């Protein structure tokens, strides 16, 4: 829920970049940096030049859970 609230007011170009990066991550969730060395399922990645998204990979369920979005605006 926090990530959804953080997306309010996101400019359309930033939202499009976030969406495009999310689509990429659905196919390749490990193509992002680890947040914690001892918990590799927690990842972070940039979306264009607009910000950083933090997510958790649930490989068994084949999904990613975005829990934080920080943008530069």
Predicted model as a PDB file, atoms N, CA, C, CB and O in Angstrom, pLDDT in the B-factor column:
MODEL        1                                                                  
ATOM      1  N   UNK A   1       0.807  -1.198   0.000  1.00 63.00           N  
ATOM      2  CA  UNK A   1       0.000   0.000   0.000  1.00 63.00           C  
ATOM      3  C   UNK A   1       0.848   1.259   0.000  1.00 63.00           C  
ATOM      4  CB  UNK A   1      -0.917   0.000   1.185  1.00 63.00           C  
ATOM      5  O   UNK A   1       0.483   2.251  -0.632  1.00 63.00           O  
ATOM      6  N   UNK A   2       1.974   1.234   0.699  1.00 81.00           N  
ATOM      7  CA  UNK A   2       2.814   2.420   0.772  1.00 81.00           C  
ATOM      8  C   UNK A   2       3.295   2.843  -0.613  1.00 81.00           C  
ATOM      9  CB  UNK A   2       4.007   2.166   1.688  1.00 81.00           C  
ATOM     10  O   UNK A   2       3.322   4.033  -0.926  1.00 81.00           O  
ATOM     11  N   UNK A   3       3.672   1.877  -1.437  1.00 84.00           N  
ATOM     12  CA  UNK A   3       4.162   2.208  -2.772  1.00 84.00           C  
ATOM     13  C   UNK A   3       3.082   2.896  -3.598  1.00 84.00           C  
ATOM     14  CB  UNK A   3       4.649   0.947  -3.490  1.00 84.00           C  
ATOM     15  O   UNK A   3       3.380   3.827  -4.345  1.00 84.00           O  
ATOM     16  N   UNK A   4       1.847   2.459  -3.477  1.00 82.00           N  
ATOM     17  CA  UNK A   4       0.757   3.109  -4.203  1.00 82.00           C  
ATOM     18  C   UNK A   4       0.587   4.557  -3.772  1.00 82.00           C  
ATOM     19  CB  UNK A   4      -0.547   2.350  -3.993  1.00 82.00           C  
ATOM     20  O   UNK A   4       0.383   5.436  -4.609  1.00 82.00           O  
ATOM     21  N   UNK A   5       0.669   4.805  -2.490  1.00 81.00           N  
ATOM     22  CA  UNK A   5       0.562   6.175  -1.981  1.00 81.00           C  
ATOM     23  C   UNK A   5       1.729   7.023  -2.467  1.00 81.00           C  
ATOM     24  CB  UNK A   5       0.509   6.178  -0.444  1.00 81.00           C  
ATOM     25  O   UNK A   5       1.559   8.209  -2.752  1.00 81.00           O  
ATOM     26  N   UNK A   6       2.909   6.427  -2.563  1.00 86.00           N  
ATOM     27  CA  UNK A   6       4.091   7.167  -3.005  1.00 86.00           C  
ATOM     28  C   UNK A   6       4.028   7.515  -4.486  1.00 86.00           C  
ATOM     29  CB  UNK A   6       5.344   6.363  -2.722  1.00 86.00           C  
ATOM     30  O   UNK A   6       4.734   8.418  -4.936  1.00 86.00           O  
ATOM     31  N   UNK A   7       3.202   6.822  -5.243  1.00 81.00           N  
ATOM     32  CA  UNK A   7       3.083   7.090  -6.678  1.00 81.00           C  
ATOM     33  C   UNK A   7       2.155   8.256  -6.983  1.00 81.00           C  
ATOM     34  CB  UNK A   7       2.591   5.856  -7.394  1.00 81.00           C  
ATOM     35  O   UNK A   7       2.129   8.743  -8.114  1.00 81.00           O  
ATOM     36  N   UNK A   8       1.393   8.711  -5.997  1.00 83.00           N  
ATOM     37  CA  UNK A   8       0.501   9.853  -6.230  1.00 83.00           C  
ATOM     38  C   UNK A   8       1.325  11.064  -6.646  1.00 83.00           C  
ATOM     39  CB  UNK A   8      -0.338  10.175  -4.959  1.00 83.00           C  
ATOM     40  O   UNK A   8       2.344  11.381  -6.032  1.00 83.00           O  
ATOM     41  N   UNK A   9       0.879  11.715  -7.673  1.00 82.00           N  
ATOM     42  CA  UNK A   9       1.565  12.909  -8.147  1.00 82.00           C  
ATOM     43  C   UNK A   9       2.758  12.625  -9.039  1.00 82.00           C  
ATOM     44  CB  UNK A   9       2.008  13.713  -6.992  1.00 82.00           C  
ATOM     45  O   UNK A   9       3.438  13.550  -9.484  1.00 82.00           O  
ATOM     46  N   UNK A  10       3.016  11.359  -9.302  1.00 89.00           N  
ATOM     47  CA  UNK A  10       4.129  10.994 -10.183  1.00 89.00           C  
ATOM     48  C   UNK A  10       3.834  11.518 -11.588  1.00 89.00           C  
ATOM     49  CB  UNK A  10       4.352   9.442 -10.202  1.00 89.00           C  
ATOM     50  O   UNK A  10       2.786  11.198 -12.149  1.00 89.00           O  
ATOM     51  N   UNK A  11       4.726  12.308 -12.163  1.00 91.00           N  
ATOM     52  CA  UNK A  11       4.496  12.802 -13.525  1.00 91.00           C  
ATOM     53  C   UNK A  11       4.352  11.636 -14.508  1.00 91.00           C  
ATOM     54  CB  UNK A  11       5.650  13.731 -13.966  1.00 91.00           C  
ATOM     55  O   UNK A  11       4.884  10.552 -14.268  1.00 91.00           O  
ATOM     56  N   UNK A  12       3.647  11.856 -15.592  1.00 92.00           N  
ATOM     57  CA  UNK A  12       3.359  10.764 -16.526  1.00 92.00           C  
ATOM     58  C   UNK A  12       4.617  10.112 -17.083  1.00 92.00           C  
ATOM     59  CB  UNK A  12       2.516  11.276 -17.665  1.00 92.00           C  
ATOM     60  O   UNK A  12       4.636   8.895 -17.269  1.00 92.00           O  
ATOM     61  N   UNK A  13       5.667  10.879 -17.355  1.00 94.00           N  
ATOM     62  CA  UNK A  13       6.905  10.291 -17.868  1.00 94.00           C  
ATOM     63  C   UNK A  13       7.551   9.389 -16.823  1.00 94.00           C  
ATOM     64  CB  UNK A  13       7.886  11.392 -18.296  1.00 94.00           C  
ATOM     65  O   UNK A  13       8.075   8.326 -17.156  1.00 94.00           O  
ATOM     66  N   UNK A  14       7.517   9.803 -15.582  1.00 93.00           N  
ATOM     67  CA  UNK A  14       8.072   8.990 -14.500  1.00 93.00           C  
ATOM     68  C   UNK A  14       7.237   7.731 -14.299  1.00 93.00           C  
ATOM     69  CB  UNK A  14       8.139   9.801 -13.191  1.00 93.00           C  
ATOM     70  O   UNK A  14       7.784   6.645 -14.105  1.00 93.00           O  
ATOM     71  N   UNK A  15       5.917   7.873 -14.346  1.00 92.00           N  
ATOM     72  CA  UNK A  15       5.043   6.706 -14.207  1.00 92.00           C  
ATOM     73  C   UNK A  15       5.277   5.714 -15.336  1.00 92.00           C  
ATOM     74  CB  UNK A  15       3.572   7.136 -14.183  1.00 92.00           C  
ATOM     75  O   UNK A  15       5.324   4.506 -15.105  1.00 92.00           O  
ATOM     76  N   UNK A  16       5.422   6.219 -16.554  1.00 94.00           N  
ATOM     77  CA  UNK A  16       5.684   5.344 -17.702  1.00 94.00           C  
ATOM     78  C   UNK A  16       7.005   4.604 -17.524  1.00 94.00           C  
ATOM     79  CB  UNK A  16       5.705   6.158 -19.009  1.00 94.00           C  
ATOM     80  O   UNK A  16       7.095   3.416 -17.835  1.00 94.00           O  
ATOM     81  N   UNK A  17       8.029   5.295 -17.027  1.00 95.00           N  
ATOM     82  CA  UNK A  17       9.330   4.655 -16.785  1.00 95.00           C  
ATOM     83  C   UNK A  17       9.221   3.598 -15.685  1.00 95.00           C  
ATOM     84  CB  UNK A  17      10.390   5.712 -16.400  1.00 95.00           C  
ATOM     85  O   UNK A  17       9.825   2.530 -15.788  1.00 95.00           O  
ATOM     86  N   UNK A  18       8.464   3.887 -14.651  1.00 94.00           N  
ATOM     87  CA  UNK A  18       8.237   2.928 -13.568  1.00 94.00           C  
ATOM     88  C   UNK A  18       7.514   1.696 -14.101  1.00 94.00           C  
ATOM     89  CB  UNK A  18       7.424   3.576 -12.423  1.00 94.00           C  
ATOM     90  O   UNK A  18       7.893   0.566 -13.793  1.00 94.00           O  
ATOM     91  N   UNK A  19       6.499   1.911 -14.879  1.00 93.00           N  
ATOM     92  CA  UNK A  19       5.740   0.806 -15.455  1.00 93.00           C  
ATOM     93  C   UNK A  19       6.619  -0.042 -16.377  1.00 93.00           C  
ATOM     94  CB  UNK A  19       4.526   1.338 -16.226  1.00 93.00           C  
ATOM     95  O   UNK A  19       6.581  -1.271 -16.309  1.00 93.00           O  
ATOM     96  N   UNK A  20       7.401   0.601 -17.228  1.00 96.00           N  
ATOM     97  CA  UNK A  20       8.271  -0.132 -18.155  1.00 96.00           C  
ATOM     98  C   UNK A  20       9.301  -0.968 -17.392  1.00 96.00           C  
ATOM     99  CB  UNK A  20       8.986   0.847 -19.108  1.00 96.00           C  
ATOM    100  O   UNK A  20       9.564  -2.115 -17.752  1.00 96.00           O  
ATOM    101  N   UNK A  21       9.877  -0.393 -16.347  1.00 96.00           N  
ATOM    102  CA  UNK A  21      10.863  -1.140 -15.556  1.00 96.00           C  
ATOM    103  C   UNK A  21      10.198  -2.309 -14.826  1.00 96.00           C  
ATOM    104  CB  UNK A  21      11.561  -0.207 -14.540  1.00 96.00           C  
ATOM    105  O   UNK A  21      10.790  -3.381 -14.701  1.00 96.00           O  
ATOM    106  N   UNK A  22       8.986  -2.108 -14.351  1.00 94.00           N  
ATOM    107  CA  UNK A  22       8.255  -3.177 -13.676  1.00 94.00           C  
ATOM    108  C   UNK A  22       7.989  -4.332 -14.635  1.00 94.00           C  
ATOM    109  CB  UNK A  22       6.932  -2.647 -13.101  1.00 94.00           C  
ATOM    110  O   UNK A  22       8.140  -5.495 -14.260  1.00 94.00           O  
ATOM    111  N   UNK A  23       7.601  -4.029 -15.846  1.00 94.00           N  
ATOM    112  CA  UNK A  23       7.366  -5.067 -16.854  1.00 94.00           C  
ATOM    113  C   UNK A  23       8.652  -5.857 -17.092  1.00 94.00           C  
ATOM    114  CB  UNK A  23       6.857  -4.442 -18.184  1.00 94.00           C  
ATOM    115  O   UNK A  23       8.616  -7.085 -17.175  1.00 94.00           O  
ATOM    116  N   UNK A  24       9.785  -5.163 -17.202  1.00 94.00           N  
ATOM    117  CA  UNK A  24      11.071  -5.852 -17.371  1.00 94.00           C  
ATOM    118  C   UNK A  24      11.362  -6.779 -16.192  1.00 94.00           C  
ATOM    119  CB  UNK A  24      12.209  -4.829 -17.526  1.00 94.00           C  
ATOM    120  O   UNK A  24      11.835  -7.901 -16.372  1.00 94.00           O  
ATOM    121  N   UNK A  25      11.075  -6.297 -14.996  1.00 93.00           N  
ATOM    122  CA  UNK A  25      11.378  -7.074 -13.790  1.00 93.00           C  
ATOM    123  C   UNK A  25      10.497  -8.309 -13.644  1.00 93.00           C  
ATOM    124  CB  UNK A  25      11.227  -6.203 -12.567  1.00 93.00           C  
ATOM    125  O   UNK A  25      10.908  -9.293 -13.029  1.00 93.00           O  
ATOM    126  N   UNK A  26       9.313  -8.267 -14.191  1.00 88.00           N  
ATOM    127  CA  UNK A  26       8.449  -9.450 -14.143  1.00 88.00           C  
ATOM    128  C   UNK A  26       9.138 -10.606 -14.881  1.00 88.00           C  
ATOM    129  CB  UNK A  26       7.045  -9.144 -14.772  1.00 88.00           C  
ATOM    130  O   UNK A  26       9.041 -11.759 -14.460  1.00 88.00           O  
ATOM    131  N   UNK A  27       9.819 -10.299 -15.961  1.00 89.00           N  
ATOM    132  CA  UNK A  27      10.551 -11.317 -16.727  1.00 89.00           C  
ATOM    133  C   UNK A  27      11.908 -11.650 -16.119  1.00 89.00           C  
ATOM    134  CB  UNK A  27      10.743 -10.849 -18.154  1.00 89.00           C  
ATOM    135  O   UNK A  27      12.332 -12.806 -16.143  1.00 89.00           O  
ATOM    136  N   UNK A  28      12.591 -10.645 -15.575  1.00 92.00           N  
ATOM    137  CA  UNK A  28      13.942 -10.825 -15.040  1.00 92.00           C  
ATOM    138  C   UNK A  28      14.055 -10.149 -13.670  1.00 92.00           C  
ATOM    139  CB  UNK A  28      15.002 -10.250 -16.021  1.00 92.00           C  
ATOM    140  O   UNK A  28      14.718  -9.119 -13.550  1.00 92.00           O  
ATOM    141  N   UNK A  29      13.421 -10.709 -12.642  1.00 90.00           N  
ATOM    142  CA  UNK A  29      13.411 -10.041 -11.332  1.00 90.00           C  
ATOM    143  C   UNK A  29      14.780  -9.945 -10.661  1.00 90.00           C  
ATOM    144  CB  UNK A  29      12.478 -10.762 -10.417  1.00 90.00           C  
ATOM    145  O   UNK A  29      14.978  -9.114  -9.775  1.00 90.00           O  
ATOM    146  N   UNK A  30      15.713 -10.781 -11.073  1.00 92.00           N  
ATOM    147  CA  UNK A  30      17.039 -10.752 -10.437  1.00 92.00           C  
ATOM    148  C   UNK A  30      17.942  -9.714 -11.092  1.00 92.00           C  
ATOM    149  CB  UNK A  30      17.700 -12.138 -10.507  1.00 92.00           C  
ATOM    150  O   UNK A  30      19.096  -9.570 -10.689  1.00 92.00           O  
ATOM    151  N   UNK A  31      17.449  -8.990 -12.087  1.00 92.00           N  
ATOM    152  CA  UNK A  31      18.210  -7.948 -12.777  1.00 92.00           C  
ATOM    153  C   UNK A  31      18.096  -6.625 -12.019  1.00 92.00           C  
ATOM    154  CB  UNK A  31      17.712  -7.781 -14.234  1.00 92.00           C  
ATOM    155  O   UNK A  31      17.686  -5.600 -12.564  1.00 92.00           O  
ATOM    156  N   UNK A  32      18.474  -6.690 -10.751  1.00 96.00           N  
ATOM    157  CA  UNK A  32      18.424  -5.513  -9.877  1.00 96.00           C  
ATOM    158  C   UNK A  32      19.376  -5.765  -8.709  1.00 96.00           C  
ATOM    159  CB  UNK A  32      16.952  -5.226  -9.366  1.00 96.00           C  
ATOM    160  O   UNK A  32      19.747  -6.905  -8.430  1.00 96.00           O  
ATOM    161  N   UNK A  33      19.758  -4.700  -8.044  1.00 96.00           N  
ATOM    162  CA  UNK A  33      20.699  -4.832  -6.916  1.00 96.00           C  
ATOM    163  C   UNK A  33      20.004  -5.327  -5.662  1.00 96.00           C  
ATOM    164  CB  UNK A  33      21.379  -3.494  -6.629  1.00 96.00           C  
ATOM    165  O   UNK A  33      18.850  -4.997  -5.391  1.00 96.00           O  
ATOM    166  N   UNK A  34      20.740  -6.129  -4.904  1.00 96.00           N  
ATOM    167  CA  UNK A  34      20.224  -6.587  -3.615  1.00 96.00           C  
ATOM    168  C   UNK A  34      20.204  -5.425  -2.629  1.00 96.00           C  
ATOM    169  CB  UNK A  34      21.078  -7.757  -3.060  1.00 96.00           C  
ATOM    170  O   UNK A  34      21.087  -4.567  -2.650  1.00 96.00           O  
ATOM    171  N   UNK A  35      19.202  -5.403  -1.776  1.00 96.00           N  
ATOM    172  CA  UNK A  35      19.118  -4.411  -0.713  1.00 96.00           C  
ATOM    173  C   UNK A  35      19.869  -4.917   0.513  1.00 96.00           C  
ATOM    174  CB  UNK A  35      17.641  -4.099  -0.364  1.00 96.00           C  
ATOM    175  O   UNK A  35      20.604  -4.168   1.157  1.00 96.00           O  
ATOM    176  N   UNK A  36      19.676  -6.199   0.830  1.00 96.00           N  
ATOM    177  CA  UNK A  36      20.311  -6.819   1.993  1.00 96.00           C  
ATOM    178  C   UNK A  36      21.116  -8.034   1.531  1.00 96.00           C  
ATOM    179  CB  UNK A  36      19.246  -7.231   3.062  1.00 96.00           C  
ATOM    180  O   UNK A  36      20.598  -8.881   0.803  1.00 96.00           O  
ATOM    181  N   UNK A  37      22.361  -8.120   1.945  1.00 95.00           N  
ATOM    182  CA  UNK A  37      23.224  -9.224   1.522  1.00 95.00           C  
ATOM    183  C   UNK A  37      22.683 -10.584   1.956  1.00 95.00           C  
ATOM    184  CB  UNK A  37      24.621  -9.032   2.078  1.00 95.00           C  
ATOM    185  O   UNK A  37      22.865 -11.574   1.247  1.00 95.00           O  
ATOM    186  N   UNK A  38      22.028 -10.644   3.099  1.00 97.00           N  
ATOM    187  CA  UNK A  38      21.538 -11.924   3.610  1.00 97.00           C  
ATOM    188  C   UNK A  38      20.093 -12.233   3.200  1.00 97.00           C  
ATOM    189  CB  UNK A  38      21.644 -11.936   5.111  1.00 97.00           C  
ATOM    190  O   UNK A  38      19.552 -13.269   3.588  1.00 97.00           O  
ATOM    191  N   UNK A  39      19.466 -11.347   2.423  1.00 97.00           N  
ATOM    192  CA  UNK A  39      18.103 -11.565   1.939  1.00 97.00           C  
ATOM    193  C   UNK A  39      18.035 -11.163   0.462  1.00 97.00           C  
ATOM    194  CB  UNK A  39      17.064 -10.753   2.791  1.00 97.00           C  
ATOM    195  O   UNK A  39      17.554 -10.079   0.134  1.00 97.00           O  
ATOM    196  N   UNK A  40      18.513 -12.029  -0.416  1.00 96.00           N  
ATOM    197  CA  UNK A  40      18.604 -11.660  -1.835  1.00 96.00           C  
ATOM    198  C   UNK A  40      17.274 -11.406  -2.521  1.00 96.00           C  
ATOM    199  CB  UNK A  40      19.312 -12.725  -2.569  1.00 96.00           C  
ATOM    200  O   UNK A  40      17.252 -10.858  -3.624  1.00 96.00           O  
ATOM    201  N   UNK A  41      16.169 -11.786  -1.906  1.00 96.00           N  
ATOM    202  CA  UNK A  41      14.863 -11.543  -2.531  1.00 96.00           C  
ATOM    203  C   UNK A  41      14.462 -10.068  -2.467  1.00 96.00           C  
ATOM    204  CB  UNK A  41      13.792 -12.397  -1.856  1.00 96.00           C  
ATOM    205  O   UNK A  41      13.569  -9.643  -3.199  1.00 96.00           O  
ATOM    206  N   UNK A  42      15.105  -9.289  -1.608  1.00 97.00           N  
ATOM    207  CA  UNK A  42      14.830  -7.845  -1.534  1.00 97.00           C  
ATOM    208  C   UNK A  42      15.764  -7.123  -2.496  1.00 97.00           C  
ATOM    209  CB  UNK A  42      15.008  -7.301  -0.071  1.00 97.00           C  
ATOM    210  O   UNK A  42      16.985  -7.235  -2.389  1.00 97.00           O  
ATOM    211  N   UNK A  43      15.184  -6.385  -3.430  1.00 97.00           N  
ATOM    212  CA  UNK A  43      15.946  -5.754  -4.511  1.00 97.00           C  
ATOM    213  C   UNK A  43      15.592  -4.284  -4.668  1.00 97.00           C  
ATOM    214  CB  UNK A  43      15.701  -6.484  -5.824  1.00 97.00           C  
ATOM    215  O   UNK A  43      14.561  -3.816  -4.183  1.00 97.00           O  
ATOM    216  N   UNK A  44      16.470  -3.568  -5.358  1.00 97.00           N  
ATOM    217  CA  UNK A  44      16.207  -2.174  -5.708  1.00 97.00           C  
ATOM    218  C   UNK A  44      16.698  -1.926  -7.121  1.00 97.00           C  
ATOM    219  CB  UNK A  44      16.890  -1.198  -4.707  1.00 97.00           C  
ATOM    220  O   UNK A  44      17.646  -2.559  -7.585  1.00 97.00           O  
ATOM    221  N   UNK A  45      16.043  -1.003  -7.795  1.00 96.00           N  
ATOM    222  CA  UNK A  45      16.433  -0.644  -9.150  1.00 96.00           C  
ATOM    223  C   UNK A  45      15.946   0.769  -9.450  1.00 96.00           C  
ATOM    224  CB  UNK A  45      15.864  -1.656 -10.180  1.00 96.00           C  
ATOM    225  O   UNK A  45      15.022   1.266  -8.807  1.00 96.00           O  
ATOM    226  N   UNK A  46      16.557   1.393 -10.404  1.00 95.00           N  
ATOM    227  CA  UNK A  46      16.107   2.716 -10.832  1.00 95.00           C  
ATOM    228  C   UNK A  46      15.056   2.557 -11.932  1.00 95.00           C  
ATOM    229  CB  UNK A  46      17.307   3.581 -11.332  1.00 95.00           C  
ATOM    230  O   UNK A  46      14.996   1.532 -12.610  1.00 95.00           O  
ATOM    231  N   UNK A  47      14.247   3.574 -12.090  1.00 94.00           N  
ATOM    232  CA  UNK A  47      13.339   3.625 -13.233  1.00 94.00           C  
ATOM    233  C   UNK A  47      13.631   4.920 -13.968  1.00 94.00           C  
ATOM    234  CB  UNK A  47      11.825   3.538 -12.791  1.00 94.00           C  
ATOM    235  O   UNK A  47      13.201   6.002 -13.568  1.00 94.00           O  
ATOM    236  N   UNK A  48      14.378   4.775 -15.060  1.00 91.00           N  
ATOM    237  CA  UNK A  48      14.861   5.934 -15.813  1.00 91.00           C  
ATOM    238  C   UNK A  48      15.719   6.804 -14.916  1.00 91.00           C  
ATOM    239  CB  UNK A  48      13.686   6.750 -16.391  1.00 91.00           C  
ATOM    240  O   UNK A  48      16.472   6.303 -14.082  1.00 91.00           O  
ATOM    241  N   UNK A  49      15.601   8.106 -15.092  1.00 91.00           N  
ATOM    242  CA  UNK A  49      16.296   9.064 -14.228  1.00 91.00           C  
ATOM    243  C   UNK A  49      15.341   9.623 -13.181  1.00 91.00           C  
ATOM    244  CB  UNK A  49      16.904  10.210 -15.062  1.00 91.00           C  
ATOM    245  O   UNK A  49      15.611  10.661 -12.577  1.00 91.00           O  
ATOM    246  N   UNK A  50      14.231   8.937 -12.971  1.00 93.00           N  
ATOM    247  CA  UNK A  50      13.163   9.484 -12.146  1.00 93.00           C  
ATOM    248  C   UNK A  50      13.174   9.036 -10.696  1.00 93.00           C  
ATOM    249  CB  UNK A  50      11.872   9.129 -12.736  1.00 93.00           C  
ATOM    250  O   UNK A  50      12.645   9.741  -9.837  1.00 93.00           O  
ATOM    251  N   UNK A  51      13.761   7.886 -10.399  1.00 93.00           N  
ATOM    252  CA  UNK A  51      13.745   7.439  -9.012  1.00 93.00           C  
ATOM    253  C   UNK A  51      14.176   5.997  -8.833  1.00 93.00           C  
ATOM    254  CB  UNK A  51      12.385   7.615  -8.447  1.00 93.00           C  
ATOM    255  O   UNK A  51      14.737   5.369  -9.732  1.00 93.00           O  
ATOM    256  N   UNK A  52      13.894   5.493  -7.639  1.00 95.00           N  
ATOM    257  CA  UNK A  52      14.269   4.135  -7.246  1.00 95.00           C  
ATOM    258  C   UNK A  52      13.023   3.414  -6.754  1.00 95.00           C  
ATOM    259  CB  UNK A  52      15.381   4.146  -6.145  1.00 95.00           C  
ATOM    260  O   UNK A  52      12.184   3.986  -6.058  1.00 95.00           O  
ATOM    261  N   UNK A  53      12.925   2.149  -7.133  1.00 96.00           N  
ATOM    262  CA  UNK A  53      11.861   1.307  -6.593  1.00 96.00           C  
ATOM    263  C   UNK A  53      12.490   0.147  -5.841  1.00 96.00           C  
ATOM    264  CB  UNK A  53      10.921   0.792  -7.721  1.00 96.00           C  
ATOM    265  O   UNK A  53      13.521  -0.392  -6.242  1.00 96.00           O  
ATOM    266  N   UNK A  54      11.855  -0.221  -4.756  1.00 96.00           N  
ATOM    267  CA  UNK A  54      12.300  -1.329  -3.923  1.00 96.00           C  
ATOM    268  C   UNK A  54      11.227  -2.403  -3.993  1.00 96.00           C  
ATOM    269  CB  UNK A  54      12.567  -0.876  -2.442  1.00 96.00           C  
ATOM    270  O   UNK A  54      10.035  -2.106  -3.906  1.00 96.00           O  
ATOM    271  N   UNK A  55      11.647  -3.640  -4.148  1.00 96.00           N  
ATOM    272  CA  UNK A  55      10.682  -4.717  -4.301  1.00 96.00           C  
ATOM    273  C   UNK A  55      11.218  -6.018  -3.726  1.00 96.00           C  
ATOM    274  CB  UNK A  55      10.322  -4.901  -5.768  1.00 96.00           C  
ATOM    275  O   UNK A  55      12.412  -6.160  -3.463  1.00 96.00           O  
ATOM    276  N   UNK A  56      10.307  -6.959  -3.537  1.00 96.00           N  
ATOM    277  CA  UNK A  56      10.651  -8.292  -3.051  1.00 96.00           C  
ATOM    278  C   UNK A  56      10.240  -9.298  -4.115  1.00 96.00           C  
ATOM    279  CB  UNK A  56       9.957  -8.601  -1.678  1.00 96.00           C  
ATOM    280  O   UNK A  56       9.139  -9.218  -4.660  1.00 96.00           O  
ATOM    281  N   UNK A  57      11.116 -10.236  -4.408  1.00 96.00           N  
ATOM    282  CA  UNK A  57      10.841 -11.286  -5.372  1.00 96.00           C  
ATOM    283  C   UNK A  57      10.241 -12.480  -4.632  1.00 96.00           C  
ATOM    284  CB  UNK A  57      12.132 -11.694  -6.144  1.00 96.00           C  
ATOM    285  O   UNK A  57      10.822 -12.984  -3.671  1.00 96.00           O  
ATOM    286  N   UNK A  58       9.081 -12.920  -5.088  1.00 94.00           N  
ATOM    287  CA  UNK A  58       8.467 -14.135  -4.568  1.00 94.00           C  
ATOM    288  C   UNK A  58       8.508 -15.144  -5.712  1.00 94.00           C  
ATOM    289  CB  UNK A  58       6.980 -13.882  -4.043  1.00 94.00           C  
ATOM    290  O   UNK A  58       7.587 -15.230  -6.525  1.00 94.00           O  
ATOM    291  N   UNK A  59       9.591 -15.896  -5.750  1.00 90.00           N  
ATOM    292  CA  UNK A  59       9.817 -16.808  -6.871  1.00 90.00           C  
ATOM    293  C   UNK A  59       8.770 -17.922  -6.920  1.00 90.00           C  
ATOM    294  CB  UNK A  59      11.213 -17.415  -6.778  1.00 90.00           C  
ATOM    295  O   UNK A  59       8.349 -18.319  -8.007  1.00 90.00           O  
ATOM    296  N   UNK A  60       8.349 -18.424  -5.778  1.00 92.00           N  
ATOM    297  CA  UNK A  60       7.360 -19.503  -5.741  1.00 92.00           C  
ATOM    298  C   UNK A  60       6.030 -19.057  -6.355  1.00 92.00           C  
ATOM    299  CB  UNK A  60       7.140 -19.975  -4.295  1.00 92.00           C  
ATOM    300  O   UNK A  60       5.394 -19.819  -7.083  1.00 92.00           O  
ATOM    301  N   UNK A  61       5.615 -17.833  -6.065  1.00 90.00           N  
ATOM    302  CA  UNK A  61       4.356 -17.301  -6.596  1.00 90.00           C  
ATOM    303  C   UNK A  61       4.542 -16.630  -7.957  1.00 90.00           C  
ATOM    304  CB  UNK A  61       3.755 -16.307  -5.612  1.00 90.00           C  
ATOM    305  O   UNK A  61       3.569 -16.236  -8.599  1.00 90.00           O  
ATOM    306  N   UNK A  62       5.800 -16.504  -8.392  1.00 87.00           N  
ATOM    307  CA  UNK A  62       6.146 -15.851  -9.649  1.00 87.00           C  
ATOM    308  C   UNK A  62       5.619 -14.419  -9.723  1.00 87.00           C  
ATOM    309  CB  UNK A  62       5.606 -16.654 -10.813  1.00 87.00           C  
ATOM    310  O   UNK A  62       4.952 -14.032 -10.682  1.00 87.00           O  
ATOM    311  N   UNK A  63       5.938 -13.645  -8.685  1.00 90.00           N  
ATOM    312  CA  UNK A  63       5.550 -12.242  -8.682  1.00 90.00           C  
ATOM    313  C   UNK A  63       6.579 -11.402  -7.953  1.00 90.00           C  
ATOM    314  CB  UNK A  63       4.179 -12.066  -8.043  1.00 90.00           C  
ATOM    315  O   UNK A  63       7.434 -11.907  -7.225  1.00 90.00           O  
ATOM    316  N   UNK A  64       6.467 -10.104  -8.175  1.00 92.00           N  
ATOM    317  CA  UNK A  64       7.271  -9.158  -7.408  1.00 92.00           C  
ATOM    318  C   UNK A  64       6.311  -8.269  -6.638  1.00 92.00           C  
ATOM    319  CB  UNK A  64       8.220  -8.311  -8.335  1.00 92.00           C  
ATOM    320  O   UNK A  64       5.215  -7.957  -7.103  1.00 92.00           O  
ATOM    321  N   UNK A  65       6.738  -7.874  -5.468  1.00 94.00           N  
ATOM    322  CA  UNK A  65       5.933  -7.031  -4.592  1.00 94.00           C  
ATOM    323  C   UNK A  65       6.694  -5.718  -4.409  1.00 94.00           C  
ATOM    324  CB  UNK A  65       5.643  -7.735  -3.205  1.00 94.00           C  
ATOM    325  O   UNK A  65       7.738  -5.699  -3.756  1.00 94.00           O  
ATOM    326  N   UNK A  66       6.194  -4.641  -4.966  1.00 93.00           N  
ATOM    327  CA  UNK A  66       6.829  -3.323  -4.847  1.00 93.00           C  
ATOM    328  C   UNK A  66       6.380  -2.717  -3.523  1.00 93.00           C  
ATOM    329  CB  UNK A  66       6.458  -2.381  -6.065  1.00 93.00           C  
ATOM    330  O   UNK A  66       5.188  -2.525  -3.287  1.00 93.00           O  
ATOM    331  N   UNK A  67       7.351  -2.420  -2.667  1.00 94.00           N  
ATOM    332  CA  UNK A  67       6.987  -1.902  -1.357  1.00 94.00           C  
ATOM    333  C   UNK A  67       7.448  -0.471  -1.113  1.00 94.00           C  
ATOM    334  CB  UNK A  67       7.550  -2.784  -0.304  1.00 94.00           C  
ATOM    335  O   UNK A  67       7.076   0.122  -0.100  1.00 94.00           O  
ATOM    336  N   UNK A  68       8.246   0.099  -2.009  1.00 93.00           N  
ATOM    337  CA  UNK A  68       8.678   1.483  -1.819  1.00 93.00           C  
ATOM    338  C   UNK A  68       9.053   2.080  -3.157  1.00 93.00           C  
ATOM    339  CB  UNK A  68       9.868   1.569  -0.836  1.00 93.00           C  
ATOM    340  O   UNK A  68       9.744   1.448  -3.956  1.00 93.00           O  
ATOM    341  N   UNK A  69       8.595   3.303  -3.405  1.00 94.00           N  
ATOM    342  CA  UNK A  69       8.946   4.048  -4.602  1.00 94.00           C  
ATOM    343  C   UNK A  69       9.424   5.420  -4.156  1.00 94.00           C  
ATOM    344  CB  UNK A  69       7.736   4.155  -5.597  1.00 94.00           C  
ATOM    345  O   UNK A  69       8.691   6.157  -3.496  1.00 94.00           O  
ATOM    346  N   UNK A  70      10.642   5.756  -4.515  1.00 91.00           N  
ATOM    347  CA  UNK A  70      11.192   7.076  -4.207  1.00 91.00           C  
ATOM    348  C   UNK A  70      11.498   7.761  -5.522  1.00 91.00           C  
ATOM    349  CB  UNK A  70      12.474   6.979  -3.305  1.00 91.00           C  
ATOM    350  O   UNK A  70      12.268   7.242  -6.330  1.00 91.00           O  
ATOM    351  N   UNK A  71      10.907   8.910  -5.742  1.00 86.00           N  
ATOM    352  CA  UNK A  71      11.179   9.619  -6.994  1.00 86.00           C  
ATOM    353  C   UNK A  71      11.756  10.989  -6.691  1.00 86.00           C  
ATOM    354  CB  UNK A  71       9.897   9.750  -7.849  1.00 86.00           C  
ATOM    355  O   UNK A  71      11.607  11.519  -5.590  1.00 86.00           O  
ATOM    356  N   UNK A  72      12.413  11.546  -7.689  1.00 81.00           N  
ATOM    357  CA  UNK A  72      13.184  12.770  -7.504  1.00 81.00           C  
ATOM    358  C   UNK A  72      12.363  14.038  -7.546  1.00 81.00           C  
ATOM    359  CB  UNK A  72      14.232  12.849  -8.531  1.00 81.00           C  
ATOM    360  O   UNK A  72      12.899  15.120  -7.306  1.00 81.00           O  
ATOM    361  N   UNK A  73      11.073  13.939  -7.845  1.00 71.00           N  
ATOM    362  CA  UNK A  73      10.214  15.117  -7.985  1.00 71.00           C  
ATOM    363  C   UNK A  73       9.738  15.625  -6.737  1.00 71.00           C  
ATOM    364  CB  UNK A  73       9.084  14.848  -8.813  1.00 71.00           C  
ATOM    365  O   UNK A  73       9.006  16.613  -6.711  1.00 71.00           O  
TER     366      UNK A  73                                                      
ENDMDL                                                                          
END                                                                             
